[in-house]
Amino acid sequence: MPPASAGRAGTADWYRNFGTVDAPGSSPCYAEWSLGIADDPELIRRIEQWPHKKRQPLLILAAARFLGAEISPFGEFREFLLARWNDVSRIVHSRATQTNEAGRCATLLPSLARIAAAEGRPLALIEVGASAGLALFPDKYAYEYDDGTTVTRLAPDPDAQSAAAGPPVLRCTVEGAVPLPTELPAVVWRAGIDLNPLDINDPDDVGWLEALIWPEQDFRRERLRQAIAIAQQDPPLLVAGDLNERLVALAAKAPSEAALVVFHSAVMAYVGSSGRRAFRAKIGRLAAERGCHWLSNEGHTVIAQADGSVVVPEMDDARLRGRFLLLQDGVPVAIAGPHGQTLEWL
Ligand SMILES: C[S@@+](CC[C@H](N)C(=O)[O-])C[C@H]1O[C@@H](n2cnc3c(N)ncnc32)[C@H](O)[C@@H]1O
């Protein structure tokens, strides 16, 4: 699914923008492939035969990777695409961009720990737009926070880990007075909602999650595999459906003795503005009736504000530069790297 905020720019422009703005810092290969597609009338013609929501660059690139496309010059990639077009088209139509980034737990952890400490009780977590649910295990991963002079390490109790599956170490550069915890918060219940939950025990779904990681980012693929191994020990409850339709019933299942936190990362871009307003209202009611906390980790154009507007007034693009704004209970607390790699406390 393309972000609801993606607009309907021409297909070639969409690929050119992806190849010049989004991809270069993370994947020279995707930058080259995307620019190659933008300048290739035959490929653009084929892509434009798909529904608009299936034309986004990351989807076709991930579909090709899923089918085995290796890092290569655009000419070779083009041959691969044309030779496998029916398969590429099948994957594009049956899959969506559902990247699941466990690394985001590094930017959520300080807020989660702060909530657990303030409440004096363990946490129950609900992630909306959870994909495969890998961000539901912040208590099971290891962390390394680095402010340039000091490295703070946190790790789960080694006795609680299986020897076969060491936790991924989530590394995050911090700036400002980040309230780094001294221990990991206890999580007693975890559940997620997704339009299409991915199954960490289904090799096809796992293959798709790997294909969604950009080609050169081997460290993210390794982290994904480690996070999947952790989640496979005790898979989270994942409910299929729309976040607005499923949230209240799922929240009612959370143990009442735990502090409930509803959170989301990189999801609201896929939800239209009326859906975001409805979600904000639902969260408000849950907070009043259930005392739940809310963490929103999203790009600035899609943040659901109390007044229904979608832009946080004090934040502008120049400050965020593609990063996410982290809000706790509606209040901006930090600027977070989109994959959890940086955390600047406000
Ligand atoms: C980019 S992924 C992010 C996954 C996860 N939050 C993370 O940070 O790794 C966005 C996810 O939101 C889900 N999603 C989008 N709109 C949704 C909706 N209205 N209700 C439930 N899930 C939704 C998609 O299916 C997808 O799995």
The ligand as a MOL file (V3000), in Angstrom:
LIG
                    3D

  0  0  0     0  0            999 V3000
M  V30 BEGIN CTAB
M  V30 COUNTS 27 29 0 0 0
M  V30 BEGIN ATOM
M  V30 1 C 5.5820 0.2460 7.3290 0
M  V30 2 S 4.7640 -0.9990 8.2350 0 CHG=1
M  V30 3 C 5.3620 -0.6650 9.8880 0
M  V30 4 C 5.2940 -1.8900 10.7720 0
M  V30 5 C 5.7100 -1.6910 12.2160 0
M  V30 6 N 4.9060 -0.6870 12.8590 0
M  V30 7 C 7.1680 -1.3360 12.3850 0
M  V30 8 O 7.4540 -0.2380 12.8760 0
M  V30 9 O 8.0410 -2.1270 12.0600 0 CHG=-1
M  V30 10 C 3.0860 -0.3770 8.3000 0
M  V30 11 C 2.0920 -1.4470 8.7200 0
M  V30 12 O 0.8240 -0.7970 8.9920 0
M  V30 13 C -0.2060 -1.6520 8.5510 0
M  V30 14 N -1.4170 -0.8480 8.3810 0
M  V30 15 C -1.6070 0.1600 7.4980 0
M  V30 16 N -2.8500 0.6720 7.6340 0
M  V30 17 C -3.4470 -0.0180 8.6290 0
M  V30 18 C -4.7450 0.0450 9.2290 0
M  V30 19 N -5.6600 0.9300 8.8210 0
M  V30 20 N -5.0180 -0.8270 10.2190 0
M  V30 21 C -4.1050 -1.7300 10.6250 0
M  V30 22 N -2.8630 -1.8270 10.0900 0
M  V30 23 C -2.5380 -0.9890 9.1050 0
M  V30 24 C 0.3470 -2.2490 7.2730 0
M  V30 25 O -0.3410 -3.4350 6.9150 0
M  V30 26 C 1.8030 -2.4970 7.6440 0
M  V30 27 O 2.0040 -3.7840 8.1500 0
M  V30 END ATOM
M  V30 BEGIN BOND
M  V30 1 1 1 2
M  V30 2 1 2 3
M  V30 3 1 2 10
M  V30 4 1 3 4
M  V30 5 1 4 5
M  V30 6 1 5 6
M  V30 7 1 5 7
M  V30 8 2 7 8
M  V30 9 1 7 9
M  V30 10 1 10 11
M  V30 11 1 11 12
M  V30 12 1 11 26
M  V30 13 1 12 13
M  V30 14 1 13 14
M  V30 15 1 13 24
M  V30 16 1 14 15
M  V30 17 1 14 23
M  V30 18 2 15 16
M  V30 19 1 16 17
M  V30 20 1 17 18
M  V30 21 2 17 23
M  V30 22 1 18 19
M  V30 23 2 18 20
M  V30 24 1 20 21
M  V30 25 2 21 22
M  V30 26 1 22 23
M  V30 27 1 24 25
M  V30 28 1 24 26
M  V30 29 1 26 27
M  V30 END BOND
M  V30 END CTAB
M  END
